[in-house]
Amino acid sequence: MANVVELKVGLHCDECIKKILKAIKKIQDIETYDIDTQLNKVTVTGNVSSEEVIRVIHKIGKTATTWEAEGDGVTC
């Protein structure tokens, strides 16, 4: 069964979005991914955990928090 991971991520410029997409695409066992620039939201579905996706995003120097987490965590 696929997990749905929703994260708040800084999506302030095209370069940020490109880096995040490139990193997400490398994650094994993802089925789909979506980026909502209006909400600064990244959604990934597949056999992944939120911790795994956050770790990948942190590796490229971006901040990510779970959608339910307090605070906004959307620095570029």
N, C-alpha and C positions, 0 to 999 in steps of 0.2 A: 504494500500500500504506500502511496506517495505521501510524503510530508509536504506541507506548505510552509515556507519560511518567509515572513514579511519583516523587512528591516527598514529603519530610517537611515538614510545615507545622504551625505552632501552631494547634490547633483547640480552644482551652480554653473558649470560650463560644459561645453562639448568634450573637452579633454578629460574631465572627470568621468563623464559617461562612457567614453571610449575605454578608459582604463578599467572601469568597473565591469563593463561587458566582457572585455578580454579576459579578466580574471575569473569571472563567473563561468564563462564557456569552458574553462579548463577543469572545472570540478567534475569528477566522475559521478555517474548515476543521476544527473539532472535530466528532467524531462522537458520542462519549460522554464522560461524566465521572462520577466516583464519589468520595465522601468517606468515609473510614473514621475515625471519631472515636476508636475504641479504639487504633488504631495511629498517629494523627496523620498519616494518609496521604491524599494526593490523587492520583488516577489520571485521566489525560486521554488519550483516544485520538483520532487524526486526523492530518491533515497539519500537525503542529506539532512543534517541537523542545523539549527540556527548557529550553533557554535562554530561549525565547520565553515559556513558561509561568512560569518563575521571574521574568522581567522584569515580567510583568503582576502577579504577586503582590507583588513588591517595590514596585511603583508605589502600591499601597494601604497600604503601611507594614507589611507582614507579612514574616516571614523564611521562606524556602523553600530547601531543599537537595535534591540528587538523593538518591534512596533509598539508593544505594550509597555515598554520601559518608560520611566519618568525622565523628563528632560528632553531636549530636542536632538542633540547629538548630530547636527547636520553641518558641521564645518567642512569646508572644501579642502 
